[in-house]
Amino acid sequence: IEESQAEEAAMADATPYAAQGHRVTYGLIGVNILVFLLMAFTGANLLAPSGEDLIRWGANYLPYTLGGEPWRLFTACFVHIGILHLLLNMYALFQQGIFLESVLGRTRLLTAYIATGLISSLTSLWWHRNDMVVSAGASGAIFGLFGVFGALLTSKLLPDSVRKQLLGSIGAVIVINLLYGLKAGIDNSAHVGGLVSGFIIGQLFLPGLKKKQRGAARISTAIVLAAVIACGSYVALHPDSRLQFETALEQFPAHEAKGLQPFGHDTTVVALIGELDAAQVHWDSARTLLRRTGNLRLSDADVRRRNLLEQYTELRAQQNRLARRQLLGEEGAADSLNALDTAIDKVLQQ
């Protein structure tokens, strides 16, 4: 009995925040559920939301995240890929959050979730830097809490009997989940990033926990700030211009359609000359549009696309000018037009 009472006293000593309740845990679960419900109400599939829906709601997608939307590193931690994904993650968050909030307190728990969530998203971004992967879910942050748990279990903060029991069960859960994460379609890189960063953050929490220091604001602020700086530095040093490039290219078909409008219908010579003059403005605009993308950092494939579009635009502009000269009776314009038609066909075939 005395041994049991001593263990209970040690456990109570290790969970000084138990009386404060579990507002952060329930709050995080509530936010995750709310985001999913909003997704569903706006038309996202409950079982398997489309990539477009996930991206619209803030999933981590490299061309967008590194293309001017770095906030996705944070919002991705609250977006889930179907109701099963949500339920599994919320169950894991509930199981860990209830215990950890009693040990760490609200501030440290919230810090761990946010900081490891950011680092797990950043790890995913780095790991999939050459892929087009849409990453979302709270699992990176949840693995971060596993890491914090691991740090606690390496200390004498918890009673030995509890620590040994948790070490076996938590270790087994981590190994099983990491092995399951090797399955296609699961972003294991985020799990590993969250786990490692969580362990480091847990170690940073330990001195204050051992000294029974209630104030965690300073270390928590430093940890979140470090995570934000790490994310901001990576985003700043690795800009991705694909989104800007694709946005610019979305305007090209409209200029092309206007530029080709004079061809393919019967009209008077005077009217056609006027149409060719108007079309020339659109080919000039298309050329300016493409030149503005010249300073963007693009992949070799996108550079080739831009070069081909520039060649095509220049040939069409020349075709437009020659057609006008032919209408005005200039000799040799017809032969030059035939040669241009051949050159345009070659570019289109590429």
C-alpha positions in Angstrom: 0.0 0.0 0.0 2.8 2.4 0.9 4.5 1.6 -2.4 1.3 2.3 -4.3 0.7 5.6 -2.4 4.3 6.6 -3.1 3.8 6.0 -6.8 0.6 8.0 -6.8 2.3 10.8 -5.0 5.2 10.7 -7.6 2.7 10.7 -10.4 0.8 13.6 -9.0 4.1 15.4 -8.6 4.9 14.7 -12.3 1.5 16.1 -13.5 1.3 19.5 -11.8 -1.1 20.9 -14.4 -3.7 18.1 -14.2 -6.1 20.4 -12.2 -6.1 23.0 -15.0 -8.0 20.7 -17.3 -7.2 20.0 -21.0 -8.4 23.0 -22.9 -5.6 23.1 -25.4 -6.1 19.4 -26.3 -9.8 19.8 -26.8 -9.3 23.2 -28.6 -6.8 21.6 -31.1 -9.2 18.7 -31.7 -12.1 21.2 -32.1 -10.2 23.3 -34.7 -9.2 20.2 -36.7 -12.8 19.0 -36.8 -14.2 22.5 -37.6 -11.9 22.8 -40.6 -12.9 19.4 -41.9 -16.6 20.2 -41.5 -16.2 23.5 -43.3 -14.4 21.6 -46.1 -17.3 19.1 -46.3 -20.0 21.9 -46.3 -18.2 23.5 -49.2 -18.4 20.3 -51.3 -15.2 18.4 -50.4 -15.6 14.6 -50.5 -15.9 13.2 -46.9 -13.9 10.0 -47.7 -11.3 11.3 -50.2 -11.2 15.1 -50.8 -9.6 16.1 -54.2 -6.2 17.6 -54.4 -7.8 20.9 -55.5 -10.0 20.9 -52.3 -7.0 20.2 -50.1 -5.0 23.0 -51.7 -7.9 25.4 -51.5 -8.1 24.8 -47.7 -4.4 25.2 -47.0 -2.6 22.0 -47.7 1.2 22.0 -48.1 1.9 22.0 -51.9 5.4 23.1 -53.0 4.6 25.4 -55.9 2.1 27.3 -53.7 4.1 27.2 -50.4 7.3 28.4 -52.0 5.5 30.5 -54.5 4.3 33.1 -52.1 2.0 31.2 -49.6 4.4 30.1 -46.8 1.4 30.1 -44.3 0.6 26.7 -45.7 3.3 25.2 -43.5 1.0 26.0 -40.6 -2.5 25.5 -42.1 -1.6 22.1 -43.4 -1.5 20.9 -39.8 -5.3 21.3 -39.6 -6.4 19.9 -43.0 -7.2 16.2 -43.4 -7.5 13.9 -46.3 -10.8 12.3 -45.5 -12.8 11.5 -42.4 -10.8 8.3 -41.5 -7.6 10.3 -41.6 -9.2 12.9 -39.3 -10.6 10.3 -36.8 -7.3 8.4 -36.5 -5.3 11.6 -35.9 -7.8 13.0 -33.4 -7.8 9.8 -31.4 -4.0 9.9 -31.2 -4.1 13.6 -30.3 -6.6 13.0 -27.6 -4.6 10.1 -26.1 -1.4 12.1 -26.0 -2.8 15.5 -25.4 -4.7 14.5 -22.2 -1.5 13.1 -20.6 1.0 15.7 -21.9 -1.1 18.7 -21.0 -1.1 17.5 -17.4 2.7 17.2 -17.4 3.6 20.2 -19.6 0.8 22.6 -19.1 -1.2 24.5 -21.8 1.6 26.8 -23.1 4.2 24.1 -23.6 1.7 21.7 -25.2 0.5 24.3 -27.7 4.1 25.3 -28.4 5.0 21.7 -29.1 2.0 21.2 -31.5 2.7 24.4 -33.4 6.5 24.2 -33.6 6.6 20.5 -34.5 3.8 21.0 -37.0 5.8 23.7 -38.7 9.0 21.7 -38.8 7.2 18.5 -40.0 5.6 20.5 -42.9 9.1 22.0 -43.7 10.6 18.5 -43.7 7.9 17.3 -46.1 8.6 20.3 -48.3 12.3 19.6 -48.4 11.9 15.8 -48.9 9.5 16.2 -51.8 11.3 19.2 -53.3 11.4 17.4 -56.7 7.8 16.0 -56.5 4.3 17.4 -56.8 3.0 16.1 -53.5 0.0 17.5 -51.6 0.7 17.1 -47.9 -1.9 17.6 -45.1 -2.8 16.4 -41.7 -2.1 16.8 -38.0 0.1 13.6 -38.0 3.4 15.6 -38.2 2.5 17.5 -35.1 1.2 14.4 -33.4 4.5 12.6 -34.1 6.0 15.8 -32.6 4.1 15.0 -29.4 5.4 11.5 -29.6 8.9 13.0 -29.7 8.1 15.2 -26.6 6.9 12.0 -24.9 10.1 10.3 -25.8 12.1 13.1 -24.2 10.1 12.9 -21.0 10.7 9.1 -20.9 14.5 9.6 -21.0 14.3 11.6 -17.8 13.4 10.8 -14.2 10.4 13.1 -14.3 7.9 10.3 -14.3 7.9 7.4 -11.8 10.0 4.4 -13.0 7.1 2.0 -13.3 5.1 4.4 -15.4 8.1 5.4 -17.5 9.0 1.7 -18.3 5.4 0.9 -19.2 5.0 4.0 -21.4 8.4 3.5 -23.0 7.4 0.1 -24.3 3.9 1.1 -25.5 4.9 4.5 -27.0 8.0 3.0 -28.7 5.8 0.3 -30.3 3.3 2.8 -31.5 6.0 4.9 -33.1 7.7 2.0 -34.8 4.4 0.6 -36.1 3.3 4.0 -37.5 6.7 4.7 -39.1 6.6 1.3 -40.8 3.0 1.9 -41.9 4.1 5.2 -43.2 6.3 3.5 -45.8 3.1 2.7 -47.6 2.5 4.7 -50.8 0.5 7.9 -50.3 1.6 8.5 -46.7 4.0 11.4 -46.0 6.5 9.7 -43.7 9.0 12.5 -44.0 6.6 14.8 -42.1 6.3 12.1 -39.4 10.1 11.8 -39.0 10.5 15.6 -39.0 7.8 16.0 -36.3 9.3 13.1 -34.2 12.9 14.5 -34.2 11.9 18.1 -33.6 9.5 17.0 -30.8 12.3 15.1 -29.1 14.5 18.2 -29.2 11.8 20.4 -27.9 11.0 18.0 -25.1 14.6 18.1 -24.1 14.4 21.9 -24.0 11.3 21.7 -21.8 12.9 19.3 -19.3 15.0 21.8 -17.2 12.0 23.9 -16.4 9.8 20.9 -15.7 12.4 19.4 -13.3 12.6 22.8 -11.5 8.8 23.0 -11.3 8.9 26.3 -13.1 5.4 27.4 -13.9 6.3 30.1 -16.4 7.0 28.6 -19.8 6.4 31.7 -21.9 10.0 32.6 -22.5 11.2 29.2 -23.7 7.9 28.6 -25.6 8.3 31.9 -27.4 11.9 31.1 -28.3 10.9 27.6 -29.7 8.1 28.9 -31.8 10.2 31.8 -33.0 13.0 29.4 -34.0 10.6 27.2 -35.9 9.2 30.2 -37.7 12.7 31.5 -38.6 13.7 28.1 -39.9 10.6 28.0 -42.1 11.0 31.6 -43.2 14.7 31.1 -44.1 14.0 28.0 -46.1 11.2 29.7 -48.0 13.3 32.8 -48.7 16.3 30.7 -49.9 14.3 28.3 -52.1 11.7 30.4 -54.0 9.6 28.5 -56.5 8.3 30.4 -59.4 6.1 27.7 -60.9 2.9 29.2 -59.6 3.8 32.7 -60.9 4.7 31.1 -64.3 1.5 29.1 -64.5 -0.5 32.2 -63.5 1.2 34.2 -66.3 0.6 31.4 -68.8 -3.1 31.4 -68.0 -3.3 34.8 -69.7 -1.6 33.5 -72.9 -4.6 31.7 -74.6 -6.7 34.9 -74.5 -4.0 36.9 -76.3 -3.5 34.0 -78.8 -7.3 33.8 -79.6 -7.4 37.5 -80.2 -4.2 37.3 -82.3 -5.6 34.6 -84.5 -9.1 36.2 -84.9 -8.4 37.9 -88.3 -7.7 34.5 -89.9 -10.3 32.0 -91.0 -13.2 34.2 -92.0 -14.1 36.3 -95.1 -14.2 40.1 -94.8 -13.2 43.2 -96.8 -9.5 44.1 -97.3 -9.8 47.3 -95.3 -11.6 45.6 -92.4 -9.0 42.8 -92.4 -6.1 45.2 -92.2 -7.8 46.8 -89.2 -8.2 43.4 -87.6 -4.6 42.6 -88.2 -3.5 45.8 -86.6 -5.6 45.0 -83.6 -4.3 41.4 -83.5 -0.7 42.7 -83.6 -1.4 44.4 -80.2 -2.2 41.1 -78.7 0.9 39.3 -80.0 3.0 42.2 -78.6 1.2 41.8 -75.3 1.8 38.0 -75.3 5.5 38.6 -76.0 5.7 41.1 -73.1 3.9 38.6 -70.9 6.5 35.9 -71.6 9.5 38.3 -71.3 8.3 39.2 -67.8 8.8 35.6 -66.7 12.4 35.8 -67.8 13.7 36.4 -64.2 11.7 33.6 -62.7 13.6 30.5 -61.4 12.1 27.7 -63.5 12.8 24.0 -64.1 14.4 23.0 -67.3 11.1 21.8 -68.6 9.4 25.1 -67.9 12.3 27.0 -69.5 11.8 25.0 -72.6 8.1 25.7 -72.6 8.7 29.4 -72.3 11.3 29.4 -75.1 8.9 27.5 -77.4 6.1 29.9 -76.6 8.4 32.9 -77.3 9.3 31.4 -80.7 5.7 30.7 -81.5 4.6 34.2 -80.5 7.4 35.8 -82.5 6.5 33.7 -85.6 2.8 34.6 -85.2 3.7 38.3 -84.9 5.7 38.0 -88.1 2.9 36.2 -89.8 0.5 38.9 -88.8 2.8 41.6 -90.2 3.4 39.7 -93.5 -0.3 39.1 -94.0 -0.8 42.9 -93.7 1.9 43.6 -96.3 0.4 41.0 -98.6 -2.9 42.7 -98.5 -1.2 46.0 -99.4 0.3 44.2 -102.5 3.9 43.8 -101.4 5.7 41.3 -103.6 7.2 38.1 -102.0 5.0 38.3 -98.9 3.1 35.2 -99.9 6.2 33.1 -100.2 7.4 34.4 -96.8 4.1 33.5 -95.3 4.3 29.9 -96.6 7.8 29.6 -95.0 6.4 31.0 -91.7 3.5 28.5 -91.7 6.1 25.7 -92.0 8.1 27.1 -89.1 5.0 27.5 -86.9 4.0 23.9 -87.6 7.4 22.7 -86.4 7.2 24.7 -83.2 3.6 23.3 -82.5 4.8 19.8 -83.0 7.3 20.2 -80.2 
